[in-house]
Amino acid sequence: MDEVYKFLKENPIFYVATMDGDQPRVRPFGVVALFEGRLYLQTGNVKPVFKQMTANPKIELCTMGKDGTSWLRVAAEVVLDPRVEARRHMLEENPTLRRLYSEDDGVGEVLWLKNATATFYSFEGEPRVVKF
């Protein structure tokens, strides 16, 4: 998981796919955090992506490495963490979010990745799988 976190921090724009009924939806995300041994994402509960994730918690995210020859895909389930401590940690680790959210605004939500399978790909080698 630490390696996945590091890759996402080094390549901060990643794309998250959800399902909206039978239609896939993909959008860019840019923040992650490690908290209590879990990898977290953040979004607002007024956004369609949050409604999609709560209706069907299975997601997939993907990002390309800056080198242009490596990329990462992560399939997981998201679990909502309603604790203010988790939201506060996300905001502390990603201070640019403070322009949009606060830990007690009733809008910002954090979700951690459960049953995750991360696959590291490269044009130069075989895929490598990490589960967390």
N, C-alpha and C positions, 0 to 999 in steps of 0.2 A: 504494500500500500504506500509506503514511503516513496518508492520509486515512481509510482503513478502520480502521487502528489507533486513530486519534483518535476516530472515531465509536464504536468499541467501548469505549474507555476512558471516554468521556462518558456512555455508556449501558451500564453494566457487566453487566447481566444479559442474556445472549443465549441463544438456544436452539440446540442442536446436534442435527441429525437424522442417524441412522445406519440401517443395515438389519440386522435380526436374522433371517436367513433371508429370508423373503418379507414380514416384518412391519416396517414403519417404527417406529423408536423415537426419541422426542424428550425431551431433558432440559435443564435450565438449566445454564449454565456462567457463570463470573464473572471469569475471569482470562485475559489475553493478554499477550504480550510481543513486542517486537522484538529480534531477536538476529541479528547478522551478516547483516542485510538480508533477514531472513525473519520472517514472522508465525507465532508459536507459540501452541499451546494446551497445557494440562496436565491430566492425570488420573492415576488410580492403576491399576496393571496388574492389580489384583484385581477391578476393576469390570467389569460386562458391557459398558459402552460401549467400554472398551479392547479387549476381545475382538472386538466388532463392528467397530471401526475397523481392527484388524489383519486380520480376515477379508475385509473389503471397505473399502478406504481412501477411498472416495468418501463425502463428507459434505456437508451444507449447514447453514449457520447463519443465524440471523435475529434481528434486534432492532429494536425500535421506538424512535425518538428521544423524548427527554423532552418535546419540543414537541407530540407526538401527531399530527403531520402528516407525518413523514418516517420511513422505515425502511430497513434494509439487509439484503440477502440475499447470502450468499457461498456459491458452489458450489466445491468444491476436493477435492483428494486430500490425505490426511495422510501424512506420512513420519516415522517414528520416528527421533529423534536420541538415540543412546545415550550421548552425551558428558556427563560430569559438569559441564563448563563450561556447557552449555546448561541443565541442570537448576538449577545454581547461579544463573544469570542470571534464570531464571523466579522463583525464590524471592526474589531480591534485589528484583526489580521488583514482586513481589506478596507482601509479608512476611506477610500473613495466612495464606498457605499453610504457613508454618513450624509452625503448630499441628498440621498433618496429615502433613507430609512433610519430609524432609531430602534433600540432594543425593545421599547415599549409602545411603539406606534400603532400596534394592532394590524399592521400591513405586512411588514417584513417577516418572512418565514425561512427556516432552515430545515434541510432534509439531508439525512445521511444515507450513504450507499450500503445496501445489504446484499449478500449473496452475489458479490461482484466478481466478474471475470474480465480481467484486463488482458488485452493482447497487444503486444508490441510488435510492430511490423517494420521491415527495412527492405530496401531494394537489394541490400547486400547480404541477406541471410534469411534463415528460417524464422517464422513467427515464434514468439515466446509468450507463454501464458502465465499470468499471475492471478491467483484467487484470493479474495479477502472478504 
